[in-house]
Amino acid sequence: MRLTAEQAEFARVIRDFCARECGTQAQRDALTENGTLANSPRILAKLAAHGWLGVSLPEELGGGGAGFADECVFLEETSRGLAPITAYSSSLTAAQTYLKWGNDKQKKTVVGNLVAGRLEAIALSEPEAGSDLGGVRVKAVRDGGDYVLNGQKTWISAAHISEHLLVLGREDATGGKHQGLTLLMVPRATPGVEMREVRTMEARTCNDVFFTDVRVPASAVVGTAGEGWKQLMRGLGVERLIIAAMSVGSAQRSLDDAIAFVREREAFGRKIATFQALRHRIADLATDIAFARSFLYDVAARIDAGQEDQLAQESAMAKLRCTEIAKNTALEAMQLMGGYGYAREYGMEFQVRRALAPPIYGGTNEIQREIIAKRLLS
């Protein structure tokens, strides 16, 4: 798929915005308290003011009303531009689930929050339930007109700065492990919700979330009680595409910076961009990214054509390959830059760090391979 003229112009506008607002290390440090924050409220507010957040969300709910391919353009270019808005992607994933299964009030609330730059979180993983979400143990017990939650979630992106948590809890433990699971919309400020940072090699993003007798009304159920597993499975394709789009942008930024470096760096009396060994490595990286981008936008176009439920294999392929290419490109770029690749001043060390997690979250790449193999071999 080729971008339309409008999409190409949208990409250019977002690229210019990122260059202007967060194009230098000094700007990004100022926006993120010297790299300790992963999300900048100032950048989110400016993007919201332009009407670019939630570009693919329904217009009747306040969103942009565009297609998912347009959302991929936004995700790719903000990732390429190093915009400190990493939680936007997990918020968008949560919003997609609400749009499929939520009631009118939930949809309007979540879309309104996201387009205004207020974030949402999705709380699925637990200490003993990551790739295997059927192992969820957080209890969601019906008590009259309420649900009472107890237990722990972990690795929850942006929970500490979100408006709500979309929580997967176990309402009924008498059936199979994929039965009796319920999705609930829990305001972050609800009494009994406690956050603790999970410290990682990146700026603060992830949290342990503890629920102690957290009480929410039955109206907080998203979709149908007990059907949480089926509902989540219907939304994973879009989540994988969101991660894939960001990874293509990340890979492109690593390549851009590596090219800029080798064009200026001299060794043995000439620019290192003239060395065949380096030129061929760059050619291979550019080819990988071009193929990944083409596949990403082809799948996005098919989602816009109403084929989302038929694309489990393709969305898994996109997530698998785009995240691996982003990781490989960052590592190769660091090698091309030599010692400067480790220096914070040049930024490649940050790009390596941010490329390591996507092959793990959103369903590990081992899980993606199993999805693909199952489709091909069953």
Long-range contacts (C-beta under 8 A, 24 or more apart in sequence): 1-69, 1-294, 1-297, 1-298, 1-300, 1-301, 3-69, 3-73, 3-297, 7-69, 7-70, 7-73, 10-70, 10-73, 10-74, 11-73, 11-76, 11-77, 14-52, 14-73, 14-74, 14-77, 14-78, 14-81, 15-77, 15-80, 15-81, 17-46, 17-47, 17-50, 17-81, 18-77, 18-78, 18-80, 18-81, 18-82, 18-83, 19-81, 21-46, 21-83, 22-81, 22-82, 22-83, 22-84, 23-81, 23-82, 25-344, 25-345, 25-347, 28-82, 28-84, 31-84, 32-84, 32-203, 35-203, 35-350, 36-203, 36-204, 37-84, 37-203, 37-204, 38-84, 38-86, 38-87, 38-202, 38-203, 38-204, 38-205, 39-84, 39-85, 39-86, 39-87, 39-88, 39-119, 39-158, 39-161, 40-83, 40-84, 40-85, 41-117, 43-83, 43-84, 43-85, 44-85, 44-88, 44-117, 44-119, 45-117, 47-78, 47-83, 47-85, 47-117, 48-115, 48-116, 48-117, 51-115, 53-88, 53-114, 53-115, 53-116, 53-117, 54-92, 54-95, 54-111, 54-114, 54-115, 57-95, 57-99, 57-111, 57-114, 57-115, 58-99, 58-107, 58-111, 61-107, 61-108, 61-111, 61-112, 62-108, 62-111, 62-112, 62-115, 63-111, 63-114, 63-115, 64-115, 67-300, 67-301, 67-303, 67-304, 68-238, 68-241, 68-300, 68-303, 68-304, 69-297, 69-300, 69-301, 69-303, 69-304, 71-242, 71-245, 71-300, 72-241, 72-245, 72-296, 72-297, 72-300, 75-242, 75-245, 75-246, 75-249, 76-245, 76-246, 76-248, 76-249, 76-252, 76-293, 77-249, 78-249, 79-245, 79-246, 79-247, 79-248, 79-249, 79-250, 79-253, 80-249, 80-250, 80-252, 80-253, 80-256, 81-249, 81-253, 82-253, 82-347, 82-350, 86-157, 86-158, 86-205, 87-119, 87-121, 87-157, 87-158, 87-161, 87-162, 87-205, 88-114, 88-119, 89-242, 89-243, 89-246, 90-119, 90-120, 90-121, 90-122, 90-157, 90-158, 91-119, 91-120, 91-121, 91-158, 91-162, 92-242, 93-122, 93-235, 93-238, 93-239, 93-242, 93-362, 94-120, 94-121, 94-122, 94-164, 94-166, 95-120, 96-235, 96-238, 96-239, 97-122, 97-166, 97-183, 97-222, 97-231, 97-232, 97-235, 98-166, 98-185, 98-222, 100-223, 100-231, 100-234, 100-235, 101-183, 101-222, 101-223, 101-224, 101-231, 102-185, 102-222, 102-223, 103-219, 106-185, 106-222, 109-164, 110-164, 113-163, 113-164, 118-163, 119-158, 119-161, 119-162, 119-163, 120-158, 120-162, 120-163, 120-164, 120-166, 121-156, 121-157, 121-158, 121-159, 121-162, 121-164, 121-165, 121-166, 121-188, 122-156, 122-157, 122-165, 122-166, 123-153, 123-156, 123-159, 123-165, 123-166, 123-167, 123-168, 123-186, 123-209, 124-153, 124-168, 124-232, 125-153, 125-154, 125-155, 125-156, 126-151, 126-152, 126-153, 126-154, 127-152, 127-154, 130-155, 130-364, 131-363, 131-364, 131-366, 131-367, 133-168, 133-229, 133-232, 134-176, 134-177, 134-178, 134-229, 135-177, 136-168, 136-169, 136-170, 136-181, 137-170, 138-167, 138-168, 138-169, 138-170, 138-211, 139-169, 139-170, 140-167, 140-169, 140-170, 140-171, 140-182, 140-184, 141-171, 142-171, 142-218, 142-225, 143-215, 145-217, 145-218, 146-215, 146-216, 146-217, 146-218, 147-171, 147-182, 147-184, 147-215, 147-216, 147-217, 147-218, 147-220, 147-221, 148-213, 148-214, 148-215, 149-184, 149-186, 149-192, 149-211, 149-213, 149-214, 149-215, 149-216, 150-211, 150-212, 150-213, 150-214, 151-210, 151-211, 152-208, 152-209, 152-210, 152-211, 153-208, 153-209, 153-211, 154-198, 154-206, 154-207, 154-208, 154-209, 155-198, 155-206, 155-207, 155-361, 156-206, 156-207, 156-208, 156-209, 157-205, 157-206, 157-207, 157-361, 158-205, 159-188, 159-195, 159-207, 159-209, 160-188, 160-195, 160-197, 160-204, 160-207, 162-188, 163-187, 163-188, 164-188, 165-193, 165-209, 166-222, 167-211, 168-228, 168-232, 169-228, 171-225, 171-226, 172-226, 178-229, 179-226, 179-229, 180-226, 181-226, 181-227, 181-228, 181-229, 182-221, 182-225, 182-226, 182-227, 182-228, 183-221, 183-222, 183-223, 183-228, 183-231, 183-232, 184-216, 184-220, 184-221, 184-222, 185-216, 185-220, 185-221, 185-222, 186-214, 186-216, 186-220, 187-216, 190-214, 190-215, 190-216, 191-215, 200-357, 201-353, 201-356, 202-353, 202-354, 202-357, 234-309, 236-312, 236-315, 236-363, 237-303, 237-308, 237-309, 237-311, 237-312, 237-315, 238-303, 238-308, 238-315, 239-362, 239-363, 240-315, 240-316, 240-318, 240-319, 240-362, 240-363, 240-368, 241-296, 241-299, 241-300, 241-303, 241-315, 241-318, 241-319, 242-362, 243-319, 243-322, 243-323, 243-358, 243-361, 243-362, 244-292, 244-296, 244-315, 244-318, 244-319, 244-321, 244-322, 244-323, 245-296, 245-300, 245-322, 246-358, 247-292, 247-322, 247-323, 247-325, 247-326, 247-355, 247-358, 248-289, 248-292, 248-293, 248-296, 248-322, 248-325, 248-326, 250-326, 250-329, 250-330, 250-351, 250-354, 250-355, 250-358, 251-285, 251-288, 251-289, 251-292, 251-322, 251-325, 251-326, 251-329, 251-330, 251-355, 252-289, 253-351, 254-326, 254-329, 254-330, 254-332, 254-333, 254-348, 254-351, 254-355, 255-282, 255-285, 255-286, 255-289, 255-329, 255-333, 257-333, 257-337, 257-346, 257-347, 257-348, 257-351, 258-282, 258-285, 258-332, 258-333, 258-336, 258-337, 258-348, 261-336, 261-337, 261-340, 261-346, 262-336, 262-337, 265-337, 265-340, 278-336, 281-332, 281-336, 282-336, 285-328, 285-329, 285-332, 285-333, 288-325, 288-328, 288-329, 289-325, 289-329, 292-318, 292-321, 292-322, 292-325, 295-321, 296-322, 312-371, 312-375, 313-371, 313-372, 313-375, 313-376, 316-363, 316-368, 316-369, 316-371, 316-372, 317-368, 317-372, 319-362, 319-363, 319-365, 319-368, 320-365, 320-368, 320-369, 320-372, 323-355, 323-358, 323-359, 323-365, 324-359, 324-365, 326-355, 326-358, 327-355, 327-356, 327-358, 327-359, 329-355, 330-354, 330-355, 331-355
